[in-house]
């Protein structure tokens, strides 16, 4: 079974994550009928949309470090191709919070996307279709020594590091269903372990708790997109959200007490925060633009996100706000689509 949300406004959480403003990009080829269809979708020019874009299901942040102050972000962008009006190549970038010292980390003709810094700060995992299918890659934090980690011939996406930097959780359609898997990066078996095991519903967007004991994720098993919590081995399932509209993109706070997420419960897709038990939900953003992919800073004081606000062309830029939703600042600007920020751990 393939995610029903890719064909439904109420739940397009299959993470056609690079759908910029009208499905400009598609993160995982598995959410298109063929690779050719996927590439054709990615070539569509960005255009204003009256409803949230396909990439509304942006990835949760990888578990950050504890109490550290970080001053730069990792993201992916079509900046390198913007002058040629091509959206066929996305690369990984690093930037300071004030927008200075922009560094391009990957240089390929493939789609390099969905970066995730390991909590120890030594490596970056990302998704690339260099071999045709979307597979998991890993490289040094400075972009050196890239290597392919998975060779499933299937479509993988939605990466999240375990807090000990030894394992990755990700989504793949290995069995024909969208499931969350765990894979050892250092030593041990490289055979993926299916954590969700729910063929009747799509599961996606894992994010680890800082203590490594739990994983929050999004599932349609309740009929639409909602956030669930499970033990790191897939047991002890608990549903955290149950509003009438889609809830997605969970991100654990560094202290493990709160989860930031995206919801359409108030008529527009905004960023919220709730307690780890699902209670005390509170809206952080209130803007007519699309605000997506919340990512906590390592010290828990700020949240980075992606938004179309302040963009006449409705392209996506990176923003940072205080953890209570105040003082939003724009980090990147320009005609490129800058997506899914990650903090240096």
N, C-alpha and C positions, 0 to 999 in steps of 0.2 A: 504494500500500500504506500502510495506517495501522499505527502501532506495534502489535505484538502484545502488548507489555507492558501495555497498558491493560486487557487481558482476562486477565492472568496474574499470579499472586502472585509468580512467579519473576522477572518483569520488567515491572512497571508503570511504565516510565520514560517514558511519553508525556507526563509532566508535567501530569497532571490535578492541577496543582500546588497548587490551592487545595482539595484534598480533605482537609478537616480532620476527623480522627478517624473518618470513615467516608464519605469523599468529600463533605464539607460544601461544598467549593468546587471549581470546575473552572476552571483557568486558561485553557485554550484550548478554544473551542467545537468545534474540530475533533476533539476526543476524545470528543465525544458525537454521537449521530446527528443531532440538530437543536439549534438554539439553545434551543428550548423545553425539550428534555431536559436541556440544560446548566443552565438556570435552575432547573429543578425539583430537580436534584441539589444546587445551591447552597443551596436553601431547607431542606434536611434539617438537623435540629438536631444539634449536636455530641453524640457519644455515645462511651463507652469502646470501644476496639477491641482485639481479642486479637492482631491482627497489624498491621504498619505501615500507616499511612494512605496514601491515594492520593498525597498531596503529598510522599511520601518522596523524590521526585526534585527536591528544591528546587534552586534555581539556584546555579551556582557564582558566587563573588564576581567582580566586575569587577576587572581588574588594578589594584592599588593604587598609590599613590605610593611613592617610594623613601625609606625611613628616617624618615618623618615620624611624629610622635606625634599620634594622633587621639583625641578625647575624646567624640565623639558618633556615633550610628548612624542610619541610614535604614532603615525597614522599612514594611510595610503591615499594616493591621489593620482589623477590623470594629468598632473601639471606638466610632465615631460612632453605630452602630446597635444597640449591645448592649442598651441599655435598652428598646428597642422589640422586642427578641427577633428582629431581622431580620439575616440574613447576606447581604442583597442588595446591600449597598454596602460596599466596601472602599476605604480611602483611604491615602495615603502620609503617613508621620509621620517626624519627627526627634526624637531624644532624647539627652540626655547619658548617659554611662556609669553615672552614679549614679541614673539614672531621673528626674532633674529636667529642667525646661524642655522638656516635651513640646510639640511644635509640629505642627499639622496642615497639610500642604502642599497637598493637593488637596481640593476641595469639589465633588463631582459626584454624580449619581445613578447613575453607571456603576461598573463594577468597575475601579478603578485599582490596579494591582498590579505586582509584579516590578520594583521600582525599581533603577536602577543609576547611581551617580554617575560622571560622566566623570572620568578621572584628573587632569585639570587643575582639578577642583573647580567648574567654572563651570556645568555643566548636569546635569540628571537625565533619563535616558531611562526610560520605563516603558511598560507595556501597558495599554490601555484598550479597552473595547468600546462607547465612546460612539456609534459609528456602526453598531453591530450586530455586526460581526466584530471580532475582537481584533487591533488594529493597534498599531504602534509610535508612541509620542508622545515629545516632548521638551519640556523647559521649563527655565527658569533654576533655579539651585540653591535659590533661595528660594521656588519655586513659581510665580513670575510667568511670563507669556508662554508658556503652553502651546500647542503646535501639533502637528498630526498629521503624522508623517513618512512613513508608508506608506499607500497606498490600494489594497491588493491585493484587498480583498473576501474575503480568506482569513484564516486564523487564525495569528497570529504569537505567539511567546512566547520565553522564555529569552534575555534580553539580556546582552551582554557588550561593553564598550567596548574598542577597540584602545588600546594605551598612549599613542598620540599624540592621542587624543580626536577623531580625524577619521572613524572608521568604527565601525560596530556589527556584531557577529556575532549572529545570532538564528536561531531555528527557525521554519519556516513550511511549510505544506502547499500551496504555490503550484502544484505539479505533481501534487498528489494524494498525494504522499509526504512524510514528515517528514524534511526535509533542513536542513542548516546553511547559511545564506547570509551573505554579507558585503555591507554597504550603506554607501556614502559618505554622511557627514552634512554635511560642508562642501565644497562645490564638487564638480566631477567629475560623473560619471554617477550618477543615483539608481536605476539598474537593478540589482537584486540579483544577485550572483554566487553560483552554487551551488558550495559548497566540497566537499561530501561525495559527491554524485553516486552514490548507492548505493540504487537503487530497491527492492532486495530486502531492505533492513533499515532500521529506524528509527535516526536519528542525532539527538542532542540535547545540551543543556547545555554549550555551548562556554565556555571560559575561556582568555584569552590569556596567554601567557608575558610577563613584564615587558619583555622586549626586543622583543616584537612578532613574533618569528620563528615561533612555534609556537602551536597551539591544542590544548588537551586537550578531550576531549568523551566522551560516552557513546554506545555503539552496541550494537545487538543482533545485529550481523552475525556474531558468534561463537556465536549460539544463545541468549544471555541478555545481560543488561546488564553490560558491561565498559567500562573506561576505555581510550581510545585517544589517541594523540598524532599530529598531522599538522603539516606546514608550513603557514604562514599562507595559502598558495595552494591548499591541499587535497592536496598531494603528500606523499610520504615517510611513509606511514601506518605506525604501529607500535602494537601492542597492549601495554598496560601491566599489566593485571590478568587473571587466569585462575582465580580461586577458584571453588568450586562454587556459591556464592551471588552474588546481585546486587552489583555495585560501581557507585557512582553519585556524582553531585554533586562533581566535581573542582574544586579551587581552588588556583591557583598561589601559592606563597609569594613575597614581594616580591623575594627574591634569585634566584628562578627555579630553585632547587635541589630543592625539594620540592613535593609536591602533597598537600593534604588531601583526603579523600574520605569517603564513607559506604559501609559494607559490612555485609552480613548473615552474613559468613563464620564468625563465632563464635556464631551462634544468635540474635543480636539485632542490630538495626541500630545501629551505633556509628560514631563518627568515628575515622578512621585518618589516618596520614600515611605517605607513601612517597617515595623518591627519584624524581627526574624520569625515571629509566630504568625505573621500576617495581619496583626492588629495595628491600630494607630496610623493608618495611611494618611499622608499629607502631600498636597501638591506643591512642587517647588518652582515650576515654570508656569507662566500664564501669558502666552503669546500666540498670535494667529499663525505663526510659522510652524514648521515641523521640527520638533526637538527630539533627538534620538540618542541612543547609545551612551547612557551615563556611565562614567568611570570615576571611581573615587581616587583621590590623591592618597599616597601612602600614609600621610599624617591624618587623614580623615577630615581635613578642614575644607577641602574643595572638591568639586565634581566637574570633570570635563565632559563635553557632549558635542554632538553635531547638530547644526541648525541651518535653516535657510534664511533666518532673520538678517536684516541689513544687507540683503543681496538683491539688487534690482533684477538680476537674471535668474534668481531663485536657484543658484548653485549652493552647494553645501560647504560650510566652513566650520572650523573648530572654535569652540568657546569654552571658557572656564568660569564657574560661579562659586560662591561660597556654599558650604554644605547645606545652608538653610535656604538656598535659592536666590540670595541677594548678590549684588555687585557682579553681574555677568560682564565679562570682558571678551573681546574678540581676539583670537590668537592668529588665525590665518585669514587671508582675504584674496580676492581676485577671481578670475573666471573659472578656475579649476574646481573640481569637486574634491574636497578634503574630507576624509571619512574615518570614523571609528577611532577616536583617540585612545591611546594607552599611556599611562604614566611610567616614567623610569622608576623602577621599584626601589 
